[in-house]
Each structure stands twice: as structure tokens, then as C-alpha cells.
Amino acid sequence: EICSNIAKHSQADRISIHLKEEKKRIILKASDNGIGFDQSKKLQKGFGLENMKRRVEDLGGNLEIESKSNQGTQILIRIPSG
């Protein structure tokens, strides 16, 4: 979902994805250098972000999004690993 959203909406030419396990948590960090977005509007309208947030929460985790106009977007997901 993250990669699909970046490809469809961000106009980014770079993406970075890091996945690691730390202190019994799986941590995924994805960032791009795209156009960014207004976080309050996009979570209400979709782009799959609200669905992603619900799926992460169903697994006992949390999802954080930071996005700024013309500065890209960063998504951080933390899920218990065991």
C-alpha cells in the first residue's frame, strides 16, 4: 500500500524503505522526496492511509505520518513482533 501510494500520488523520484526488528517490535520506515500532502485531508479522503492505519492498529501497532508540502512524506509503522 505504501509503495502504491507513492507511485500514484507523490511524484517522487526517490523512496527509502527500512525494515528492522528492535525490542520485540517490527519497525517499518518509508520516506519519499515527493510533493507531500495535507495530512488531515488525505486521512479523511483515503489514498489507502486510513485502511493502513486500521490494519496496523488491528495488529496492536501504530502508524505515524509526517508530510510537508514539497518536502516529501515519511511513514513509520511499529508492530509488536511476538
GIJO-V416186 format. One record per residue. N is the residue number from 1. BURIAL is + if it has 24 or more other C-alpha atoms within 12 Angstrom, else -. Layout:
n->[N:N]
burial->[BURIAL:BURIAL]
This chain:
n->[1:2:3:4:5:6:7:8:9:10:11:12:13:14:15:16:17:18:19:20:21:22:23:24:25:26:27:28:29:30:31:32:33:34:35:36:37:38:39:40:41:42:43:44:45:46:47:48:49:50:51:52:53:54:55:56:57:58:59:60:61:62:63:64:65:66:67:68:69:70:71:72:73:74:75:76:77:78:79:80:81:82]
burial->[-:+:+:-:+:+:-:-:+:+:-:-:-:-:+:-:-:-:-:-:-:-:-:-:-:+:+:+:+:+:+:+:+:+:+:+:+:-:-:-:-:-:-:-:-:-:+:-:+:+:-:+:+:-:-:-:-:-:-:-:+:+:+:+:+:+:+:-:-:-:-:+:+:+:+:+:+:+:+:-:-:-]
